[in-house]
């Protein structure tokens, strides 16, 4: 039986229930007929809605065959309190979709976010190798206006310098290294060479000028010593 036939049958049932209700005299019978009438009305409303959806799909088959694709979440920021690491994910209209469409999973060293069917797309983010372990059972999500807030519960109250171990390694790699046993002037020269090689034209001109002036002072100082 197709939807049209089912709707016709339910409409006929509803009509007959109405006729019986008009004839019924006993209150208990009237209540039973009213309950059944409400059930049929609800079922009829569902079938009519299904019929409308079917008509829309038949009118525009391309829309029903579209596959939802997944994009990476890149717009985010993070902050921390004594107990939590807070990750703010900006997603327009995320508060308007069903709560179950926002999935956040935690492990001791990572978390992942999947927002399904928002603006015709799935939105995904995965962060691995968190700087410090988190308590996955005490971590949770919050949905705010145009935002998902990921709350990672710290296992200790230690302040985090960055979000992941990779970021920390990258920062330490960029720091100039100092060897206590090495000649201080050699360390200074190495740092100046690094700054010079990575600097723009203005920075290079400034370093060249400073170097030239220091050499001239050094030469003048040696000449003054020879006069004695």
C-alpha positions in Angstrom: 0.0 0.0 0.0 1.5 3.3 -1.0 1.4 6.6 1.0 -1.7 7.9 -0.9 -3.7 4.8 -0.1 -2.6 4.8 3.5 -3.7 8.5 3.9 -7.0 7.7 2.3 -7.6 4.8 4.7 -6.7 7.0 7.7 -9.0 9.8 6.6 -11.8 7.2 6.3 -11.0 5.9 9.8 -11.0 9.4 11.2 -14.4 10.1 9.6 -16.0 7.0 11.0 -14.6 7.6 14.4 -16.2 11.1 14.3 -19.6 9.5 13.4 -19.3 7.0 16.2 -18.3 9.8 18.7 -21.5 11.7 17.8 -23.6 8.7 18.5 -21.9 7.5 21.6 -23.8 8.3 24.9 -21.6 6.7 27.6 -18.7 8.8 28.8 -16.2 5.9 28.9 -16.9 5.0 25.3 -16.6 8.7 24.3 -13.1 8.9 26.0 -11.9 5.7 24.2 -13.1 7.0 20.9 -11.4 10.4 21.5 -8.1 8.7 22.3 -8.3 6.6 19.2 -9.2 9.7 17.2 -6.0 11.5 18.4 -3.9 8.5 17.5 -5.3 8.4 14.0 -4.8 12.2 13.6 -1.1 11.9 14.6 -0.5 9.0 12.2 -2.3 10.9 9.5 -0.1 14.0 10.0 3.1 11.9 9.8 1.9 10.2 6.6 1.0 13.6 5.0 4.5 14.9 5.9 6.1 11.9 4.3 4.0 12.4 1.3 5.2 16.0 1.0 8.9 15.0 1.4 8.4 12.4 -1.3 6.9 14.9 -3.7 9.9 17.3 -3.1 12.4 14.6 -3.8 10.6 13.6 -7.0 10.4 17.3 -8.1 14.2 17.8 -7.4 16.0 14.5 -7.5 19.4 16.2 -7.6 19.0 17.6 -4.1 18.4 14.1 -2.5 21.5 12.6 -4.2 23.9 15.2 -2.8 26.6 13.7 -0.6 27.7 15.6 2.5 31.4 16.3 2.4 33.8 17.0 5.3 35.9 20.1 5.9 38.6 20.7 8.5 37.9 23.2 11.3 40.7 25.9 11.2 39.0 28.8 13.0 39.7 28.3 16.7 41.4 29.7 19.8 42.3 28.3 23.1 42.7 29.5 26.7 43.1 27.9 30.1 42.0 28.2 33.7 43.4 26.4 36.7 41.5 23.3 36.0 40.6 23.4 32.3 42.0 23.9 28.8 39.3 25.6 26.8 39.2 25.3 23.0 36.8 27.7 21.2 35.6 26.6 17.7 33.7 29.3 15.7 31.0 27.7 13.6 28.1 29.9 12.4 24.6 28.6 13.3 26.0 25.5 15.2 23.5 26.2 18.0 20.6 25.7 15.5 21.4 22.1 14.7 20.4 19.1 16.9 22.7 18.6 19.9 23.5 15.0 18.8 25.0 16.3 15.6 28.0 17.7 17.6 30.2 14.8 18.7 33.3 15.3 20.8 35.5 12.4 21.9 38.4 12.6 24.4 41.4 10.4 25.2 44.1 11.1 27.8 46.3 12.8 25.1 43.9 14.0 22.4 40.4 15.1 21.5 38.4 15.1 18.3 35.3 17.1 17.1 32.8 16.2 14.4 29.9 18.5 13.6 27.5 16.8 11.2 25.3 18.4 8.6 26.0 22.1 9.3 25.5 24.3 6.3 25.5 21.2 4.0 28.9 20.0 5.3 30.5 18.0 8.1 33.1 19.9 10.1 36.0 18.0 11.7 38.9 18.7 14.0 41.4 16.3 15.6 44.2 17.4 18.1 46.7 14.8 19.0 49.7 14.8 21.4 48.3 17.3 23.9 51.0 18.9 26.0 49.9 17.3 29.2 47.4 14.5 30.0 43.7 15.3 30.5 41.0 13.6 32.4 38.8 12.2 29.6 35.9 11.4 31.8 35.7 14.9 33.3 36.1 16.6 29.9 33.0 17.8 28.0 31.5 20.1 25.4 29.3 23.2 25.5 27.3 24.6 22.6 27.0 28.4 22.5 25.8 30.9 19.8 27.9 30.2 16.7 30.5 28.3 18.8 31.5 24.9 20.2 33.4 25.1 23.5 35.6 22.0 24.2 36.5 21.7 27.9 39.5 19.5 28.6 39.9 18.8 32.3 43.6 19.0 33.3 45.0 16.1 35.4 47.2 18.6 37.2 46.9 22.3 37.7 50.1 23.0 35.9 50.0 25.9 33.5 50.3 25.0 29.8 52.8 27.0 27.6 51.1 25.7 24.4 48.4 23.2 23.3 50.5 20.3 22.0 53.9 18.7 22.4 54.7 19.4 18.7 54.2 23.2 19.3 56.5 23.0 22.3 59.2 21.2 20.3 58.9 23.8 17.5 59.3 26.7 20.0 62.3 25.1 21.6 63.9 24.5 18.2 63.6 28.1 17.3 65.2 29.3 20.6 68.9 30.3 20.2 71.2 27.8 22.0 73.8 28.9 24.5 76.8 26.8 25.4 78.3 27.9 28.8 81.7 26.5 27.9 81.9 28.3 24.6 83.4 31.8 24.0 80.6 34.3 24.6 81.7 36.4 21.6 81.2 33.3 19.4 77.7 32.8 20.7 76.9 36.5 20.0 78.4 36.2 16.5 76.2 33.1 15.8 73.1 34.9 16.9 73.9 37.9 14.8 74.5 35.7 11.8 71.1 34.0 12.3 69.3 37.3 12.7 71.1 38.7 9.6 70.3 35.7 7.4 66.6 35.8 8.4 66.2 39.5 8.5 64.8 41.9 5.8 66.9 44.5 4.0 66.3 47.2 6.7 67.5 44.7 9.4 70.6 43.8 7.4 71.5 47.5 6.9 71.2 48.1 10.6 73.4 45.2 11.5 76.0 46.2 8.9 76.1 49.8 10.2 76.5 48.6 13.8 79.3 46.2 12.8 81.2 48.9 10.8 81.0 51.3 13.8 82.2 48.7 16.2 85.2 47.8 14.0 86.1 51.5 13.6 86.0 52.0 17.4 88.1 48.9 17.8 90.7 50.2 15.3 90.8 53.6 17.1 91.2 52.0 20.4 94.2 49.9 19.2 95.8 53.1 17.7 95.4 54.9 21.0 97.2 52.0 22.8 100.1 52.2 20.4 100.6 55.9 21.2 101.5 54.9 24.8 
